[in-house]
Amino acid sequence: MTTTKQPPGIGQVELVIGGMTCASCANRIEKKLNKLDGVTATVNYATEKARVDVTGDISPEDLIATVEQAGYSATLPTPKVTETVAAEPDPTASLRTRLLVSLVLTVPVIAMAMIPALQFTNWQWLSLTLAAPVVVWGALPFHRAAWTNLRHGTATMDTLVSMGTLAALGWSLYALFWGTAGTPGMKHPFEFTISRMDGTGSIYLEAAAGVTTFILAGRFFEARSKRRAGAALRALLELGAKEVSVLRDGAEQRIPVEQLAVGDRFVVRPGEKIATDGVVVEGSSAVDASMLTGESVPVEVGVDDAVVGATVNVGGRIVVRANRIGSDTQLAQMAKLVEDAQTGKAQAQRLADQISGFFVPIVIALSVATLGFWLGTGGSVAAAFTAAVAVLIIACPCALGLATPTALMVGTGRGAQLGILIKGPEVLESTRRVDTVVLDKTGTVTTGRMTLLDVVAAEGEDADRVLALAGALEDSSEHPIAQAIAKGAAAKVGAPQAVEGFANIEGLGVQGVVDGHAVVVGRARLLADWSQELDAELVRAMRDAEAEGKTAVAVGWDGKARGVLVVADAVKPSSAQAISQLRALGLTPIMLTGDNKAAAAAIAAQVGIDEVIAEVLPKDKVDTVERLQAEGKVVAMVGDGVNDAAALAQADLGLAMGTGTDVAIEASDLTLVRGDLRAAVDAIRLSRRTLGTIKGNLFWAFAYNVAAIPLAMAGLLNPMLAGAAMAFSSVFVVSNSLRLRTFRSTAA
């Protein structure tokens, strides 16, 4: 892709970064870019993108050159194409292959080294044959990253892994070819004695192969979770219509939606998605925009009303004139919001890399100091090198590579059993600090479906009779409110009766003959057209319902208004308990919704939420989360719709209801499969406990290695002791992680 020089103050530039292996790589690139005058950069390891704000005389080429000077690649993003995005290869495939091959080769190497009964004559040469490919090919990503670090004078965990494994392999080769380790009949005795030796009879192949395989496993699980970072955008692209029926020369023509142009008129039938943003020029209908707006009640539209792409036509046939296409549509703008939120989100650096930043130089210094000490005190060259290399080998922490993935695997496994999906280790670090939880209303606190809540019968009328006749008539309608009434009637009074002469009056209601009665169901205006006036009690029932944000439908037959049916989005039974439990965790709940103020306030009062922010657009949701963050709050966001996706990505912790849209799920950090708000409580509790386990694992992983470093420096570390330290630290980390299986849900 060619780039051109842009004038000073080019604004915001996005770069696609290549070659990063850990969070400290992102940190290094960020520091390099921020050293440029007039540049403020944020680099996200998860999405592999940099967002750069430029106010000075800096061109995109200058930014790319700066990244390349740091040892990484950078390009300007190419335009997204739906088919290309969908056909992306799995970037974890090569890592999976590398891990599986290394695992198959490593298991026998460790078994032979640790079990003397398996040490047949010349076993050490088979061990070398199996271990060498693991250390050279299996650990190649670590060696490449270590070389990049070396060229730029820095060190990460990759440096430690590369040095330790190559030192173990190199010393083993020396011992086999120039020492006594290659002698037929050589044994690794099963003893943990501490004695001084020159090391020429010892090999450390199991340590080299074992460390490589363990840390490859950790990288694979991390890469698999990282791959989901871009899935929200893929899910948004999938939401839109793929084909559209466009009107040309008076005839309908089916074309791909990409060929639609501004000004084209296209047909949308009931049940179809609206292809793009536009204005209705013919017909009227009801449009379900809940995924985009959060409004639970379908919106009635007619001629000259605006409609939004990807919303669903649930009523009659309409013709729409396209006025925005491609990247100008509301759906595309929401995709951009999600991407911006993800790129700008501060990803917590991996703790292992943070520690390695100062641990690696210390280990190298100790190794060099050990070599100098032994040579300076008259020790043999072999003994001096044995001690120096032993420091590198014992400092290479295989348990460190296991610390995060094992705790994460057990924690996520237990979470999955409880209906909680955790996306990656960086997610957990936000949970401990969260103090505010922002809750979407529709589909999160409420069911997200219209439900019949009440039947108010006029004086002298039977409520079941009112419901039975209304339910029979509404059963013939596709409208969500009609379906809610029909389902409520079927559940309470049985199967619907036959209907004759059914007619749908657009935007007003329905009419027909049921059981010999001319029944009308709909707005009060429709009944007034039939000279059926509501009495004072029914008028009051309608006003009370509408004041609470509910929908009231009038029912009449044979010239008289007979009752009112109240329909609304019902609160989930567990929501009030969940809000109470969130408060107990020290969180302040806030309801944030695109729904109207009356409906939001009524729901909030039912579940115990004091602060409500209503009638907000998707962009306003992101702005609200940003405002709370600017006030110093650490924000968790719980939502389920497309309109929540950008806010979920922007929040410090995003929790998506698994009953919601794929876009919301992909943009979130945690997915609550059950659709029960109490799962959000469990998710935060489990995440906090998993993070505590990871920190404990990291501490003990280093403690084992640090405790053995003095023995290595003194030249007292034999191969069995080195292998045991590696094995015991790994066993401790795994067993500590397994304790997460005892986690219990609050809903149990």
N, C-alpha and C positions, 0 to 999 in steps of 0.2 A: 504493500500500500504506500503510495507516495504521500509525502507531507509537504506543506508549503509554509514558508515563513509567515508568521502572523504579526500584526503590529503590537507595540507594547501594551501591557495590561490586557492580555487576551482573556482574562476571566478564569473560568474553571476548565481544567483539562483532566480527562480521564486516561490513565495508562493501564495497559494489560501487562502485568509483571510475570516474568518466567524465571525459573531457577531457584525459587525459595524452597528451603527444606524445613524450616522451623520458624516460630514466631520471632526469634531474634534476628532472622534475615529481614523480615518486614521492618523491624525496629531500626536496623542498620540503614536500609534504603530511605526510610523516613528521615533519619538524622541527616543523611547526605543531601536530600532534596531541601530540607529546611535550612541548610546552611547557605542556600542561594538567596540573594537579595530579593525581597518582594515575593517569596514563595512560602506558602503554608500547605504542607502535604500530610495526608493521612493514608497509610498503607495497610491494607487488610489482607492478612495471610490466608483467611478462609476463602475469600472471593478472588484472590490473586489479582487485585486491582489497587491502583493508587488514585486518589482524588486530590488534585493539586489546584489550589487557588493562587493565581498569579496576578500581581499588581505592578510588577516591574517590567523591565525590558528583557524578558525571557521568552524564548520560542519553544514549541513542543520538542524540536530537535535538541535544544539545550537540555531539556528535562530528560529525554531519552539517553543522551550522552552521559549525563550524571549517573543515571541508574546503571548504565553499562560500565562506567568507571568503578562502580561498587562491586562489579562482578556478576551482574544479573542482566537479563534481557528485558526490553520494554518496547511496546508498540502501541500505536493509537488503535482503539477498538474498531473493528469492521462492523458494518451494518448487520443487524440481526436478521436472519432468514429463518422462518419457522421450521422448514424442512431440515435445514442444516443443524439447528439446535437440537431437534429431535433425534438426529442421526449421530450425535456425538458419541465417540467410542468411550468405553469405561476406562478412566485413567487409572483405576486401581487394578486393572487386569494384569499388567506387567509386574506390579508389586506382589499380587497374589501368587503369581507363578514363581517369583523369586523366593517368597516365603515358603511355599510348599516344597520346592526342590531343596532348600536349605534345611527344612525340618526333617525330610527323609534322610538326608546325609548326616545330620547332626546327632540324631537319636543313637545310632550305633557307636559313634565316637564317644559320647558321654558314658554310655553303658560300659564300653571296654575300659575306659579310664577309671571309673569308679568301682567296678566289680572285678577284683583280681581273678576270679574263676574264668572270666571271659578272655583273659590275656594269654592267648595262645602264642606259639613261637612266631616272631615277626609281626605281632599284632600292631606294633607301632607304625609299620609301613602302610598297613591298610588304613589306620587312623589318619595318616598324612594324606593318603589318596582321597579319602572322603572329606577331610576338613579343609584342604587347600581350596577347592572350588567355592566352598561356603565363604571363606575369608576374602578370597580375591573377587569372585563374581557376586556372591550374595551380598557382601558389604560394599559393593561398588558405589552405591549412592552416598554412603557415609564418607568413603575415600574422596569422592568428587567434591563433596561439600567441605571436607576438611582442607582440601587443596585450595578451594576458593577462600576459605577463612584465612589460611596461611598467607595467601597473596595480599590479603588486606589487613593483616596483623591482628586478627581477632580469633576467638575460640568459642566453640559451642559444644554441646553434647556430641555432635558429629565428630569433632576433633578428638574428643576423649575416646569414643568408640573406635575410630580409625587407628589412633595411636596404640591403644591397648591391644586390639586384635592383631595388627601388623607386628607389634612387638612380640606377642605370644607366638605367632606363626614364625617370625624370623628367628627367635631364640630356639624354637623347636627344630627348625631346619639346621641351625648351627649344632645343636646337641646331637641330632641324628647323623649328620654327615661328618662333623669334625670332633664331636665328643664321643661319649660312650653309650648314648641312648639308642643308637642303631644296632647295638650288639644283639644277636639272636638270644632269645630267652630273657630280655629285659622286662622287668616288672615294675608297676607302680604299687608298692606295698600298701595295704590298708592300715595306715598309721598316721596319727596327727602329731608326731613328735616334732619338737622345735629344735633343730640342730643346724649348725653352720655348714654350708657346702658350696662347691663351686658351680653347681647347676648344669654341668655338661652332661649329666646322666638323666636330666629331667626334661619332659616335654609338656607343653601347656595347650595342646591342640583342642582339648575339650572345652577349655575356657574361651579360646578364640572362636570356635564354632558356636558354642552355647550363647555367648554374648550376642553374636551377630544375629542368630535366629530369634532370640528373645526380643531384641530391639526391632527387628524387622516386623515381628508380630505387632508390637506397639504402633509402629508407623502405619501398618496396614489398616488397623482399626481406626486410627486417626484420619487417614486418607479417605476411608469409606464414609465417615461422618462429615468430613470436609466437602465431599462431592455434592452434598445436599445444598450447599450454600447457594448455588445458582438455580436450584430446582423451582424456586418461587417464580422466577421469570419465565421458565418453561411452562409452568402451570398457568400463568396469566395468558401466555400466547395461545394455549389450548382452549381458553375460555371462549374466545370469539367464534363467530360463525365462520364456517369454511367456504360455503357457497351461498349465493344470493340470487333471487329471482328478480332480474332487472327488467323494467319496461322499456322496450325500444321499438319504435314504429308501431305502437299500439299492441305489441305482443310481448308475452313474457319470455325471457331468455335466461337460462341457468348459467351463471358464470362463477369462476373463483372470486372470492371476496377481494383479492388483491387487485383485480381488474376494475373494481368499482371506482368511479370518478365523482368528484364534487359536482352536485347538480343532478346526478342520476336519480331516477325514481325507481324504487324497488318495493316488491310486495312481501308482506310478512303475514303468514297465516297463524291461526291459533296453535300454540305449542312450539312455534319456531323462535329462534333467537333473532333479535334485531341486529342486522349485519354491521351497522356503524352509526355514529351520531347523526341525527337529522331531525326533520320536522314533518309531522303528519300532514299530508295533503289530501287524504281521502279516507273516510271511515272513522270508526271509534272503537276503542277496546279498553281492556285493563292490562297494565304492564306490571309484571313482578320485577321490581328493581331492588328487592331486599338484599341481594348479594353485594350490590354496589352502594346502597344508601343506608341499609339497616332498617328501613321502614317496613314493618311487618305487613301492613295492608297494601294490596296492589293499588297502583295509581291509575285512575281513569284518565284516558287521553282521547283527544279528538282533533279535528282540523286545527292547524297552527300551533299545536302543542309540541314541545321538544321531547325527543326520546334519545336514550343513550344506548350505544352498541353493547352487545353481550347480555342485555336484559331480555326477559322472556315475555312474549305476547301470550297472555292467558285468556283473552277474550275473543273479539271478532277480527275479521280481515282488515288490515290497514295498508295504505300505500304511504311510503316515507320518501322524502327528498333528502339525499345525503348532503350534509354541509361540512362534515369533517371526516377525513380518512387517514389511515396510516398512523403516524406518530402524533397527529394532532388530536386523536380521539381521547375520550376520558379514560378508557381502558389502558391505552398506551401511556398516558400520563401517570396512571396509577402504577404501571410497571416501572416507570422511571422513578417514582417515589420509593418503591420497594428497593430498587437497586441503589439509590442514593443513601437510603437508610442503612442498608447492609454495608456499603462501602465505608460510610462514615462512622460506623459503629466501632467503638474502641474494643478490640479483641484482647482479652487477658492473655498475657504471654504465658507459655508453658512454664510451670515452676521448675521443671528439670533443666530447661535451657537457661533460666535465670540463675540457678545455682551453678550450672556448668560455666557460666561466664567468668566467675572468679575461682571456681574449683579447678578448672583445667590448668590455668597458669601456675597455680600453687603446686599441682601434681608434677608438672613438667619441671618446675624449679626444684622440687624435692628429689626428683629422679636424677637431675644433673648434679645436685649437691651430694647425693649418695655416691654417684660415680666418682666425683672429685674427692670425697672423703676417703673412700676405700683405696683409691690410687695414691692419695697423699699420705696415707698411714702405712704404706708398704704392702698392702694386700695385692693378691694376684689379679691380673687383668680379667681372668675368667670370673673370679669371685666378685670383682667390682661391677662387671657388666651384669652378672646374675642378679645382684641386689638392685641395680638401677632398673633393669627390665622388670623385675618382680614388682617394683613400685608401680610401674605403668599397668601391669597386668591386674594387680589386685585393686587398683583404683578404677578400672573399667567396670562400671556398675551395671551388671545385667539386671539386677533387681530394680534399678532406676528405670530401665526400659519397660519393666513390668508394672511399676507402681501405679501409673495412670490407667493403662488399658485393662488390668485385671479388676481394679476397683470399679472401673466404668462398665466392664462386661457384667460383673455380678450385680452392680447397681441397676444397670439398664435391664438386665434379665428379670430382676425382682420387680422393677417398674413396669415392665411389659405384662407381668402377671397381674398387676394392679391397674392396668389400663393407662400406663404412663410411658411415653417414648422420649428418651433423652438423646439429643442429637450429637453431643460431643463434649469433651472435657472442659472447653472454654465456657460452656453454658453454666457449669456448676459454680464458677467463681462469683457470678452475679447474685446467686440466691442468698448467700449469707448477708449481703449488704442491703438487700431490697427492703424498703420501708413503706412503699406505696404501691397498691395494686389497683390498676385501672381495669374496669370490667365493662365489656360491651353488653348491651341489654338483650337484643334479639338473638336467640339461639344459645346464649351463654347463661344469663340469669333466667331467661324464659325458654320455653320449648322451641320458639321460632315458627310455630305452626298456629294458625287460627283455630280456636277451640270454642265451642258453645259453652258459655259460663252460666247463663241465667235465662229463664222464661218468665216473663211478666204477663199474666192474662188479664184482660179487661174484666170488670165486675160482671159476675154471672157466667163467665167462661171457664172451661176446664183447660188447665195449662197443658196437659198431655194431648188433648184434642188439637190445640193451637200448634203444638210442636209436630204432631203427626201430619197434619195437612201441609204445613210449611215445609217439613222435611221431604215429603213426597214430591212437592213441586221443585224444590231446590236440588233434588237428586238428579234432575235432568240438566242442570247447569254445570259448566266447567269452572266457574268462578271460585276462587279459594274460600271466600266467605260462604258461598252457597254450599260448598263441599263440607265446611265445618258444621253447618246447620244439619245437612243430610246425615253426617256421621253421628252427630249428637242425637238426632232423632232415632236413627237405627239402633243405637245403643240403649236408648231409654224406652222407646215404644214399639220397637220391632221393625220388620221389613217395610219399605215404603209401598203405598197403594199406587194403583195405575193412574197415569196422568193423560188427559186428552187436551188437544189444542194448546200445547206448550208454546210460549213465545217469550223471547228475551228482549226487553226494552233497554237499549244501550244506555248505560250509565245510571239507570233508575232501578231496575229490578226485573222480576219475572212474573208471568201470569199463566193461568191454565185452569182446567177443570179437574177437581179431585173429589171422588165420591159424590158427584152430582153438584158440587159447590164451585162457583167461579172464584177462585182464590187468587189473591194478589200479594206478593212478598217483595219488599224493597224499601226505598226511601219514603219518608212521610209524604213527599211531593207526589209520588206515584199513586198513593192511596187517595190523596186529595183530588187527583185527576179523575178518580172513580167515585168522587163524592163520599169518601169514607174518612171522616174526621176523627182524629185521636182524642179520647177524653183526657181530662186533666191528669189522671194518674199515669196514663201511658206517655203523655208529653213529658211529665216529670221523670219517668223512668229513662226516656231517651236522653234528656238533658243530663241526668246524673251519670249515665254511661259515657256520654261524649266528654263530660268534664274530666273523667278519669282516663281519657284517651282510648276508650273502648269503642267498638262499632255497634250501633243499635239498628236493628232491622224491624220494620213494622209488618204486621200480618193482618189481612182482612179478607172477608168473603161475604158474599150475598149482601153487599151494600153497607157493611159495617166493619169498623176496625176492631179486631178481636184480641190483639196482643202485641208484645214487643219481645224480640229475641236479642240477647246481648252476646256479642262475639268479641273475643280478644285473644291476644297472644298470652297464654297462661304461664304463670311462674312455675319453674321446676320445683318439685316437692323438697329437694335437698338444698335449695339455694340459701334459705335463711340460716340453716345450720352451718353451711359452708362460710358464709359471711362472718358469723360468730367465731368460727375457728380461725379464719384469717386474722381477725382482730387479736385473738389469743396468741398468734405468732408475732405480734407487734406490727402488723401491717394496717395501713389506713386505706379502706376501700373507697373508690370513686367510680360512679357510673358514667360512662361516656357513650352516647348513642346518637344515631342519625334520626331517631324517632322523635315525635313531637313531645313538648315539655310536659303536657298533662299525663300522657301515657307513661313517660319515664318517671315522673314524680310518684305516680301511683304504685308502680312496681318497686321503686326504691323504698317507699314506706313499708311495703309488705315484707321486704327482706332485711331491713335495718341499715340501709345505706343513707348517710346524711348528705353527702355532696353529690350533686347531679349536674352533668353538663350535657345538654340535649340539643337536637337540631344541628348537628355538626356534619360537615362533608368529610370525605376521606382525608383531604389535605388538612382540614381543621384538626382531625384526630392526631396526625403527626405533629402539628404545631402545639397541641395541648400537651403531648408527651414531652416535647422539647422544652416547653415552658416549665413543666414540673421539674425536669432535669436541671434547667437553668437555676431553679430555686434551691438546688442542692439535694433534691430527692432522688433516690434510686428506685426506678419505676419498673414494676412488672405489669405486663398487659395481657389480659385474657380476652380472646375474641374468636369468632368463627367464620366471618364473612370476608369476601374480597375487599370490602371497604375497610377491614381491619388489618389487611396484610402489611401495608407500609408502617402503620403504628406498631405492629408486632415486631417488625424488623428494627424499628427505631428504639424501642424500649430496651432497657438493660436486660430484661428477661421477658421473652415472648412465649405465652402459653396458648396453644390453639386447641379448641374443642374438636375432637376427632369426628364429631357429627357434622362439622362444617365443611367449607370448601377446601379443595386441594391447595389453592393459593395461600390461604391462611395457614394451613398445616405446614407448607414448605417454608413460609417466611418466619415461622416460629422457631424457638429453641427447644420447647417441650410440647409434645402433643398429648392431649388427654383423651384417650380412646373412648372412655366410657360416656363422655358427654355429660358427666356429673360434675358440678362445680366443686364438690368435695375432693375430686381428684386433683384440683389445683393445690389444695392444702397438702395432700399427700406428696405431690410433685415437689413442692418447696421443701418439705421435711426430708424427703428422700435425697434430694439434691444436696442439701446441707450436710446430711450424714455421709453421703458419698464423697463430698469434698473433704470432709474431716478425715475420712479413711485414706484418701489419696495423700493428704499432707502427712499423715502418720506413716504411710508406706515410704514416702520420700525420705523422711527423717531416718527410719530404720535402714533403708537401702544404703544411705550414706554412712550410717553409724557402723554397720558391719565392715564396710570397706575402709573407713577411716581408722577403725580399731586395728586392722591388719597392716596398715601402712608402716607403722614402726617396726613390725616384725620383718617386713620386706626390706626396709632400710638397713636393718641389722643383719641381713643375709640369712635369716632364720626361717624363711618361708619355703616349705617343700610343696611339690605339686598337689599332693593330696589335701593339704591345708588350704591351698588356693582354690581348689575345686570345691572343697567343703564350704568355704566362705561364700562362694558363688551360689552353691546349692541351698545353704541354710538361709541366706538372705532372700533368695527367691521363694523358698517354702514359707518363710514368715510373711512375705508380702501377699502371697496367694491366700494363706490361711486367714490373714487379717481381713482381706477383701471378702472372703466367704462369709464373714459375720454379717454382711449386708443382707444375706438371705433371710435373716430373722426379722427384717423390717415389717411392721404391721400397719395396715390402713386404718385411718380414723373412722371410716365408714363400716368397718367390720363389726 
